[in-house]
């Protein structure tokens, strides 16, 4: 398993993966030093994340290899269908997966998503439009949603 730490506007981000694909992308809450030489199997992931943060990428084309239960993988796959700049609710996601009663299980699987940003769990919000739970912190979720917003706040000066 290869590992690299890259700088992002939201903090140092750890990428983990191998020849089978990215296993995890995690924003760190500690001060890690950025990796000087990115392992070859992680180069594309680091490059595409940089493009995303630079506003040049809306979709990722990476080999993904997250580890989880079959149900978690179904939820993570459904997250990939949420378009850039759009949000959905946990309730709507539960309906998409065919079981409205599974809302808590869907929320729990969403919270276990190991592929920060690439599998866009930040695009799932409360039914009332509130920013609810986010493993990376609500300030990061708000930043990501603002970053993806089709309407950018303009300065008057």
C-alpha positions as CSV (number, residue, x, y, z in Angstrom):
1,X,0.0,0.0,0.0
2,X,1.5,3.3,-1.1
3,X,0.9,6.6,0.8
4,X,1.4,10.3,0.0
5,X,0.5,13.5,1.7
6,X,-0.5,16.5,-0.5
7,X,-1.3,20.1,0.4
8,X,-4.9,21.3,-0.3
9,X,-6.8,24.5,0.6
10,X,-8.5,22.5,3.4
11,X,-5.4,20.9,4.9
12,X,-2.9,18.2,4.2
13,X,-4.6,15.3,2.5
14,X,-3.5,11.7,2.7
15,X,-3.8,9.4,-0.4
16,X,-3.5,5.7,-0.1
17,X,-3.7,3.1,-2.8
18,X,-1.9,0.5,-4.9
19,X,-2.1,-0.8,-8.5
20,X,-5.8,-1.7,-7.8
21,X,-6.7,1.9,-7.3
22,X,-7.2,4.5,-4.6
23,X,-8.3,3.0,-1.3
24,X,-8.6,6.2,0.8
25,X,-8.3,9.9,0.5
26,X,-8.4,11.6,3.9
27,X,-8.1,15.2,5.0
28,X,-5.8,15.3,8.0
29,X,-6.4,17.2,11.3
30,X,-2.7,17.0,12.1
31,X,0.3,18.7,10.6
32,X,1.9,16.2,8.2
33,X,4.7,17.2,5.9
34,X,3.8,17.0,2.2
35,X,5.4,14.1,0.4
36,X,8.3,15.2,-1.8
37,X,8.0,12.4,-4.4
38,X,4.5,11.0,-5.0
39,X,4.4,7.2,-5.6
40,X,3.5,6.5,-9.2
41,X,0.2,4.7,-8.3
42,X,-0.9,7.9,-6.6
43,X,0.3,10.5,-9.1
44,X,-3.0,10.7,-11.0
45,X,-5.0,11.1,-7.8
46,X,-2.8,13.9,-6.6
47,X,-2.9,15.6,-10.0
48,X,-6.7,15.3,-10.3
49,X,-7.3,16.7,-6.8
50,X,-5.1,19.7,-7.6
51,X,-7.1,20.3,-10.7
52,X,-10.3,20.1,-8.6
53,X,-9.1,22.6,-6.1
54,X,-7.9,24.9,-8.9
55,X,-11.4,24.9,-10.4
56,X,-10.3,23.0,-13.5
57,X,-12.0,19.6,-12.8
58,X,-15.6,18.6,-12.0
59,X,-15.4,14.9,-12.5
60,X,-12.7,12.4,-11.5
61,X,-11.5,9.5,-13.7
62,X,-9.6,7.4,-11.2
63,X,-9.5,3.7,-10.4
64,X,-11.1,3.4,-7.0
65,X,-10.7,0.5,-4.5
66,X,-12.6,1.4,-1.3
67,X,-12.9,-1.2,1.4
68,X,-16.3,-1.7,3.0
69,X,-19.4,-3.8,3.3
70,X,-21.5,-4.4,0.2
71,X,-24.1,-1.9,1.5
72,X,-21.5,0.8,2.1
73,X,-20.2,0.2,-1.4
74,X,-23.8,0.6,-2.8
75,X,-24.1,3.9,-0.9
76,X,-20.7,5.1,-2.1
77,X,-21.6,4.2,-5.7
78,X,-24.8,6.2,-5.4
79,X,-22.8,9.2,-4.2
80,X,-20.9,9.2,-7.5
81,X,-24.2,10.0,-9.3
82,X,-24.7,13.3,-7.5
83,X,-23.6,15.9,-10.1
84,X,-21.0,18.6,-9.4
85,X,-22.7,21.7,-8.0
86,X,-25.8,19.8,-6.8
87,X,-26.8,18.4,-3.5
88,X,-29.2,15.7,-2.3
89,X,-30.6,14.7,1.1
90,X,-30.1,11.6,3.1
91,X,-33.8,10.9,2.6
92,X,-33.5,11.2,-1.2
93,X,-30.4,9.0,-1.2
94,X,-32.3,6.4,0.8
95,X,-35.1,6.5,-1.8
96,X,-32.6,6.2,-4.6
97,X,-31.3,3.0,-3.0
98,X,-34.8,1.7,-2.7
99,X,-35.5,1.8,1.0
100,X,-36.6,5.0,2.6
101,X,-36.4,3.3,6.1
102,X,-32.7,2.8,5.6
103,X,-32.0,6.5,6.1
104,X,-29.8,6.0,9.2
105,X,-27.9,3.2,7.6
106,X,-27.3,5.4,4.5
107,X,-26.1,8.3,6.7
108,X,-23.8,5.9,8.6
109,X,-22.3,4.5,5.3
110,X,-22.0,8.1,4.0
111,X,-20.0,8.9,7.1
112,X,-17.6,6.0,6.5
113,X,-16.8,7.0,3.0
114,X,-13.0,6.6,2.6
115,X,-12.6,8.6,-0.5
116,X,-13.0,12.3,0.5
117,X,-14.1,14.6,-2.4
118,X,-13.8,12.0,-5.2
119,X,-16.8,10.1,-3.8
120,X,-18.8,13.3,-3.0
121,X,-20.3,12.6,0.4
122,X,-20.1,16.4,1.1
123,X,-23.0,16.8,-1.4
124,X,-25.4,15.1,1.0
125,X,-27.3,17.5,3.3
126,X,-30.3,17.4,5.6
127,X,-33.8,17.4,4.2
128,X,-34.3,20.9,5.4
129,X,-31.2,22.1,3.6
130,X,-28.9,22.2,6.7
131,X,-25.3,21.1,6.7
132,X,-25.4,18.0,8.8
133,X,-22.5,15.7,9.8
134,X,-19.3,15.6,7.9
135,X,-16.2,13.6,9.0
136,X,-13.9,16.3,7.7
137,X,-15.8,19.0,9.7
138,X,-18.7,21.2,8.7
139,X,-16.4,24.1,7.8
140,X,-14.8,21.9,5.1
141,X,-18.2,20.7,3.9
142,X,-19.3,24.3,3.5
143,X,-16.1,25.2,1.7
144,X,-16.5,22.3,-0.7
145,X,-20.2,23.2,-1.4
146,X,-19.3,26.9,-2.0
147,X,-16.4,25.8,-4.2
148,X,-18.8,23.7,-6.4
149,X,-21.6,26.3,-6.3
150,X,-22.6,27.4,-9.8
151,X,-23.3,30.9,-8.4
152,X,-20.1,32.4,-7.1
153,X,-20.2,35.3,-4.6
154,X,-18.8,38.4,-6.2
155,X,-17.1,41.3,-4.5
156,X,-18.5,44.8,-4.7
157,X,-15.0,46.3,-4.6
